[in-house]
Structures are given as structure tokens and as C-alpha cells.
Amino acid sequence: MKLSVVILAAGQGTRMRSQMPKVLHPLAGRPLLEHVIATAQRLQPYQVHVVYGHGGDQVLRTLQHCAVQWVEQRERLGTGHAVAQAMPNVADDEWVLVLYGDVPLITEATLRALVERATASPDASLGLLTAILDQPKGYGRIVRDAHDQVTSIVEEKDATAEQKRIREVNTGVIVAPALQLRRWLSALQNNNAQGEYYLTDVIAKAVDDNIPVHTVYPADEAEFLGVNDKMQLAELERQYQRQQADFLMSQGVTLSDPDRFDVRGELYVGRDVVIDINCVFEGKVSLGDNVTIGPFCVVRDSVIAHGTQIKSHCVIEETHVGEHNIIGPFARLRPGTVLANEVHVGNFVELKKAVVDQGSKINHLSYIGDATIGKRVNVGAGTITCNYDGANKHQTVIGDDAFIGSNSQLVAPVTVGAGATIGAGSTISRDAPEGQLTLSRMPQKSIAGWKRPSKKSQ
């Protein structure tokens, strides 16, 4: 069985009150449409076709990395018309699954169940995803006959008072054989309240052709919820994040508050991980066993190894943190930083492209950039590596067991030898030999009678 997926993503989304096409608004850090494409591709279809329209250039530019076939809908004349735009690229022996670019939480499991239900029969059939709602207002209703067989879908604007009382609703997701779908689409008419060609009308045409309509219910109502405004987008964001939180807790993670937690990418966790409130994980993040993340931290595309403690208000980006480190509070680890085991990086310390070996400490108010630091080094408060000369970046190398006094400036390129001591307040612009004290302070002196400047009177 060859399956092609058609994703409808041409709508303008006027209620979003934004110049950005609706399907590009982010959920969990990725465009709505990208979520749907990713789910579709997990089905391993023959092809994925995305029908785009409003803001097409922006959609193509933003999602150019996605392996899909792009199909433009120049006139937006309804969902049936949109699917028809993709059909010239679909062979008659394929099955077509129709999804929506603004319905991001549909799951692979539900779609597989729908496809399997529709394709189980040797004869042609149609699969339809429906749901039972206590408050069905706004949805098309599923009309069934006395034998409980689906006969049609009636949009709410066209429904009678009796039909509006029906609680089973259409989600819009269907799977159908391409040969029959092509014929049904060509026969659609737009004599309805909206003057559009409804995809839902193919249900009645399938019934007229004596083709059975098989229905499947999703596991969760959130799966078919769409986004039409910023309030709905926020609701789905929390739905998504709660799903991530529940999954992680099922894997043994302790979350201080599952409702104050965000994953905007992929988070891999070991055993006995503890995450405090209001933490954000972006890109691909891996947390080893017994890692503790304090409140208000942001971790992006990083690995944090076994037993490390990240204290509150830290920002960690594209960094590898070794075992049993203590980071923060208020530390920033920028891209290219690699920390070995048992490293301490304290409050208001910023590292960038810094490689720090085992047992070294940078505990207070320092900037270390483009540097290689050996084992058991102590970097005093207020130390900076002056890595930029106005045109180029340069390296600082600090050997094992060196001691860098507070308020020192290491002007790169420079090497501090193993076991060297840099006196507090020094500016080091030449290599400091190993095992020696190096300092650059002027002799202290006091000037008698010196007076501070005073403000001139107006």
C-alpha cells in the first residue's frame, strides 16, 4: 500500500492578527506546520504534499529544509479545492491521507489506526477521524443512518436545529483511495453558505457509491484542535508541554511543577533527574543520571553529564558539561564550551569556547573566552581573558595548578604556565613562566594633599 499525505496549509489566519502566515506561528519552538510534517513523515509515506497559499514565499523560505512536495493554491476556494491542487501529483494506486497545517498535536498512533482501519478491507473504503464532544458547537456534524452507518457530514452553518444536537463531529482528517477521491473532488459543488468546495462533501459521494466509511476516534481531544487565534495557540502550547511533562515523569523525572516547564525540542534524561520550575529546554538536550536543574534555567543543544548540579538562572548553549560539576547561579555557558569533571563555574561567570579541565574553579564575576584551562586551576573573581584585539580572536592557555589572582586581565594570545601564580590586579600580556609568581602592579604610594575633583558651580 502506497500512502501519500496531503497537508492543507494555505489559510491566511486573519484572527491571528499577524503578518506571519498562521502555519508558521511557533508551538514549542517550531512552526505549527513543521509539527504536522514531522508526524506525517513518521508514517513513512510515499510522498508528503503541502498545499500552501497565503505568505507562500515566507512559508517556503522558513521550511525549505523539510523534505516535502510544495503545491500552491492560487485561489483559496475551500478544503476540497485545496486537496484537488495536489491530486495531479498522486497516482491512482495510492491512498491519500489529508491533514491540516494548523492542527499540530495529531499523533502518529491515531493516524496509523485510521489508515489501517481504512485499508484493512480488500475493497475500496474511506477512513474518517471523528470525535464525541459535549460541546460540539463550531464543528461539522456526523450524520448516521438507522444502521449507524455514516451518510454525510453537515457543516454547522448549513445544519438544521436537529442536526446541531448531534455530538459526533468531524475533525477533517480523512484517508481515501486516490482513484475515487479524484473523482469525488471533481464532482464537488459550492452551493453552500460559504460558497466553497468542502472536502467533507466527499463523504456523501462515497456513500452514494456504496463505499463504506470507517470511523476512528483519537485518543485525546487535543489531537484535532486547530489554531485560529493567539488564545488557542497558547492553549495548545500548554497541552503540548503537559504531554511532555507527563512523559518525562513516567520516565522517572521529578518536576517541581509540571505546569511550569517547557521543552522546545528533544530532551533525553537519565535516572533521578530533578527539574525545578520555569526551566526551558531547546534543541537537543541530554541530562545524565542524578542531574539537578535549578529554577529559571535555559538549556539549549547541550549535554549535562551524571551528577551535575545546575543552580538557578543559568543559560547554557551548545555546551558539554562533565560529571559532578557545579554551575551557577547566574552563570552563562556559551557555544563551544567544554567542561571536564568536577568543575565549578559560579555566579555571574561567562564562558565562551572555553575548555576547562578537571577540578578547576571559576567561581565569581569572570569572563573566560577562547581559552584552554588545565586541571585544578583557580581563577579569581573579576578575571577576564582579553580575547579580541578589535579584528581577531586569540587564545589564552592556562596550565595545570595555576592560580589566577582576582581582577586580572590575560591579554591573548598568552600562556600561563603550569603551577604559575598571577598576582591580583595584574595585566598579563606576555607568557607567564610555570611555577613562578608574575604580577604587573606599580609600587603602591600615597600622595599627600591630593583632593578629589569637585563639581563646578553653575
Buried (B, 14 or more C-beta within 10 A) or exposed (E): EEBBBBBBBBBEBEEBEBEBBBBBBBBBBBBBBBBBBEBBBEBEBEBBBBBBBBBBEBBBEBBEEBEBBBBEBEEBBBBBBBBBBBBEEBEEEBBBBBBBBBBBBBBEEBBEBBBBBBBEEEEBBBBBBBBEBEEBEEBBBBBBEEEEEBBBBBBBEBBEEEBEEBEBBBBBBBBBBBBBBBEBBEEBEBEBEEEBBBBBBBBBBBBEEEBBBBBBBBEBBBBBBBBBBEEBBEBBBEBBBBBBBEEBEEEEBEBBEBEBBBBBBEBEBBEBBBBBBBBBBBBEBBBBBBBBBBBBBBBBBBBBBBBBBBBBBBBBBBBBBBBBBBBBBBBBBBEBBBBBBBBBBBBBBBBBBBBBBBBBBBBBBBBBBBBBBBBBBBBBBBBBBBBEEEEEEBBBBBBBBBBBBBBBBBBBBBBBBBBBBBBBBBBBEEBBBBEEEBBBEEEEEEEEEEEEEEEEEE
